[in-house]
Every structure is written in structure tokens, then in C-alpha cells.
């Protein structure tokens, strides 16, 4: 594999990691905000749905990140089943 491809994969891996971290940061912020909202407030539902959406993105991006890491490391292990 050419060095340029390795460098590109490493850049993709770093970018994906940054994106996962940003989504996770947003989930934490939402969860902190939800703590101060009284039960029955419709914002709880809106914020919960947003947290769920972001958590789904974290899951999806983490899979991509794992695949990129496998490529960078030359791992040829079969994909692991998701739960």
C-alpha cells in the first residue's frame, strides 16, 4: 500500500475520532441540560430525541473508526457482530 494511502487513512481516522468526540460532547451537554428541566416539560422529549440521534451517530462513526483503524494497522480480522 502506498504511503499516501496510509497518510490519508490516518487523516480519516483522526477526523472521524474528532467527530465522535464532538458528538459525545454534545450528548453530555444535552444530558446536563435535561437535569434542570422539570418533569412534564416537552423539552425533555425534544432533548432526549436529539441525544438519541447523536448517540446513533457516535455508534455509526465508531464502526467506521474501527474499520479505518483495522486498515491502518493492517488487521484483517473478520468484522465483529454489532449488538
N, C-alpha and C positions, 0 to 999 in steps of 0.2 A: 504494500500500500504506500503511495507517495506521501512524503512528509506534509505537503499542503493539505491532503485529506485528513491526516491526523490533527493538524492545527485547526482545521475547520471544525472537526468533530469536538475538539476540546473547547473551542469558542462556543459551539452549540450547547455543549454540556454546561458551561459556565452561565450562558444566557438562560438556559432552562432552569438551572438552580436559582438564579436571581428571581426569575418569575415565580417559582414555587415559594420562595421566601416572602415575596411581596404579597402573594395571595394569602399565605398563612398569617402574615402581619395583619391583613385586613380582617380575617376571621377573628383574630384576637381582639381587634378594636371593636368589632361588632358585638362580640360576647361581653366585653366590658360595658359597652353602651346598654345592652339588654339588661344588665344587672340593676340599672337605675330606673327602669321602666316598670310602672305598676302593672300587675296582672289585669287583663281585660283591655289593655291599650292595644289598638290594632297595629301599632308599630312593631310589637313583638313578633307578629306573624310576618310582616314585611322583612324585618331584620333576620328572622330565622330562615326565611327562604333565601335571602342573599348569602347568609353564612353557608347554607347547604349547597348553593350553586358554586361558591368559591371552593368549598371543600371538595366538590366533584372535580373542579379544575386542578386542585392540588393532586388528587388521585391520578388523573389522566396525565398530567405533566410529570409526575413521579415515575410513571411507567415509561414515558419517553426518555426521561433522565436515566433510568436503569438501562434501557436499550442502548443509549449513547455510551454509557459507562462500559457496557459489555463490549461495544465496538472499539472504544479507545483502548481497553485492556486486552483486546483480542480474545475475550471469553466467547466460547461457542456453546455454552451450556443451553439446554433447551429452555424455552420460556416457562416461567413458573405460573401455575394457575392463579387467577385472581379470586379473591373472596369477596 
